């Protein structure tokens, strides 16, 4: 593996780490503020954080692929809006799934089903996978099941939403895969957040705020809580501003299925965070699940002398 792919793989693992911790934050934040209000505000915060970042990088000459021509600017805007719409759909369906009572473990498993959807959708765009990647996908699915699902497995309305969320995140991954090599990743990420925030403000006003003065005042009252702002700032600055930007930068040059496998580590990190930070115990089943996912990622990264593609 060359140094660029190694660096980008590390960035996606860091993304998964931030998202893994953010799962609890999303669950609590959606309950406290309303699912659409929480997602709208976190996306606005993510977009705001990146504005000075872009200025600093431009000033220091560290910006990569700054748009100069009208064609480049048009590609950037189209890419940012496309990523933003995909993110708007995926993140809000996920938030609704949590809001309607899906357990964190099942939510992690169903959302991470994008690891099988991405390679299937990729076939329609000429993104074939090596046999080792397909084997890695199977190993990862088994690992996620062992890690996230405890007891019987049945699908509820909330679970169905999370499966739709997995499909939406798969589309988001493929859209990022298309645009990330063409434009500046920081600008692309910034535009996607503003797009997602603006789109989410519509259901926020009509659903969470019930399109009334009383609803708006209730939302403002919820924002007086320091705890709610801690949740929002983590989700906005780290989960959005940092992690989704790392995703865009990290996906560049990687096969989208390999990228999805690396990002599926968020489920592992969420369990490990509970073990290390909260003192929760890990069962033998969960440990085996982590091992399966780790093996899956190693398999997907091994270069094959003679590639068998599917």
N, C-alpha and C positions, 0 to 999 in steps of 0.2 A: 504494500500500500504506500503510495507516495505521500509526501509531507502535507500537501494540501488536503487530501482526503482524510488523513489522520487528524489534522486540525479541525476540519469541518465535522468529523465524527465526534470529536470532543465537544464541539459547540452544541451539537444536537443532544449529547448526553447531559450537558449542563442545562439545556432547555427542559429536558425530561425531569431533571432534579427540581427545578423551580416549579414546574407544573405539578409534580408529585405532592409537594407541600401545599400548593395552591388549592388542591381538591377540597380540603377541609374549609379553607377560607371561602371558596365559592359557595359551599353548602350553607355556611353560617351567614354570609353576606346576602345571599338570595332570600333567606328567611327574614332577615332584619329589615331589608330595604325594599324587597320585591325583586323578582328575577330580572325584569327588564330595566328597572332603575339601576340595579347593581351593575349590569352589563354595560349600560349606556355610560355611566359615570366612569367605570374602569377604563373603557375605550377612550373617552375624552382625556382622562389622565395620561394614558399611554401616548396619545397623540401630542399632548402638551409637552410631555417630558422629552420627546424626540425633536421638537422644534429647536431648542438651544443646542442640542447635540449636533444637529445638522450644521448650525452656524459655526460651532467650534471646530468641527471637522473640516468645513470649507476654509475657515480662517487659517488653520494649521496645514492645509494642503493634504490632508489625509483622506479626503473624499474619494471614493472609488466609483468611476463611471458617472461623474456629474453630467447631467444632460446639457447639451450645448445647442443642438439643432432643434427645429420645430418637430421633426420626426421623432427624435429621442424624447422630447418632452411629452409628445402625444402617447408614445409607448409607455412611458412612466405613469401617466395619468390613467390610461386604460388599464394597465396592470394593477395599479393601486386600488382603483375602484372595483375591479374584478375580484381581487383578493379580499377586499373589504366586504363585498356582498356575500362571498362564500363564508367569511368569518362571521358575519352578522347572522346568517342562517344557522351555522354549526354551533356557535357559542350560545345562542339563545335557545335552541332546541335542547342542548345539554343542560342549561340552567333550568329549563322547565322540567326536564326529567328528574333532576335533583329536587326541585320544588314540589313535585307531585309524589315524592316519597321513595324514590329509588335509593337503595342503600349505597353507600360510598363504594363498597367492594364490587357490587354488581355494575354500578355506573362505570367504574374503572375498566371492568372487563368488556362491557358492551361498547363503550366508546373506543377502546383499543382494537375493536374488530376491524378498524380501518386497515390493519396490517394485512388482512386477506382481501379487502375490497380494493385497495390501491393497486396491487398487481393485476387483478382482474380488469379493472378499468384501464390500467396502463396498456393492456394488450390492444385496446382499440386505438391507441395513439402510438403504436409501434414500440412501446417500452417493454420488450421481452425480458424475462428473468432467467438467470442461470438456475440449474437444478439445485445447487447449494442454497440459493435464496428461497426457493419453494420449500425445501426441507426446513430451512430456518423459520419460515412462516408457520409451518405445522408445529414445530417445537414451541414456538412462541405462543400459539393459541392454547396448547396444552398447559404451558406454564402459567398463562394468565388465568386459565380456568382453576388450576390448583391454588393460585395465589388469591383470587378474588371471590370465588364462589364457595360458600359453605352451606351445607345442607342441600335440600332439593332445589332444582332450578325450574322456574316457571316464568312466563312472560306476562307482565302487567302492562297497563297503558303507559306508565312511566318508562318501562323497559323498552317498549316499542319506540318511544320518542328517542331513547338513547341509541337504538339501532339506526334510526334516521340521522341522528347526530353523527354516527360513525361514517355514514355515506357522505354527509356534508363535509366532514373533515377530510375525507378521502379526496373529494373534489378540490378542497382548499389546498391540499398537499400538491396535487397535480397542477393547479393554477400557479402556485409558487414555483414549482419545478420549471414551468414554461417561462415565467417572467424574470426569475432571479438572475439568470446569466445575461440578461439584456439591459438591466438598469441598476442604479444605485440602490442597494438593499435597504439602507436607512430611510431614504425618501419613500421607497415602496411601502415600507412598514408604516411610516407616518401617515401616508394617504389612506392605507387600509383601515387604520384606527379611526380616523375622522369619518370615513365612509360608514364604518360599522356603527359608530356612535350616533351619527345623524339618522341612520336607518332605525336604530333601536329606540331613538327618542319618540318615534311615532307610537309603537305599542306601549312604551313607558307612560305616555300621556293618557292614552285611552284605556289601558288595562290597570296599571299600578296606581295611577293618579285618578282613575275613573273620570277623566276630563272634567274635573270640578275644582273649584277654589279650595274646598275642604281637603281634597286629595293632594293638591299641591302643598298645602300647609302641613299636612301629615308627613309628606316626604321631607320637607324642610326641617320639621321637628326631629325626624329620625337622623338627620345629618348633624344634629347637635351632640350626638354621642361620640365620644372619643374612640370607643371600641369599634364603632362602625367605620370611622375614618381609618383606623389601623387596618381593617379588612380591605377597605377600598384602595388604600395606598399600596398594600402588598400586591393586590390583584392588578392595579393600574400600572404601577412603576415596574415591578418585577415580572409578574405573569404576562402582562401585555407589553409594556415598553421594552423590557429586556429580553424576555423569553421568545416572543414571537419575532422579534428582530433577529435574534440568534438563529431562529429556525430558517428565516429567509436567507441569511448569510451562510448558514451551515449546509443548507440543501444544495447549494451551488456545486456542481460537479459530482454529486452523489446520485445513484439510482434512487428514484422516489420510494421504491419498496424497501431498500436498505435504510433510507431516512426514516420511514415509518416504523421499522423495527427498532431503531435506536430511540425514537421518541416514545415507543411503547414502554420503555423503562420507567416512565412516570409512575406506573402501577407499583413497580418494585420499590422506587424511592419513597412512595407514599407509605408503604408498609414499613420500610426501614426507618423512616422518620418517626413513625408511631412507636417503634421499638426503642430507638435511641433517645428521642426527645421526651416522649410521653411515658416511657417505661412499659409499654405494652409487650406482651410475649409473642413470640413467633412460633407457630406450630411446625412440626416436621413437614406437613403438607405445604405450608407457605414457603419453607426453605427450599423444598424440591421445586416449587413453582419458580422461585428466583433463579435456581440453577438452570432450569429448562430455558428460561428467557435469555440468560447469559450465554448458554451454548448456542441458541438460535442466532444471536448477534455475531458471535465468533464465526459460525458457519457461513453467514451471509457476507462476511468480510474477507473470507479466504479466497485468494485468486486461484481459479482453476486453470490448469494448463490447457485443457481442451474443454471449452464451454459447451454445455448442453443447455440450450435455451428453449423455453416454452412460451 
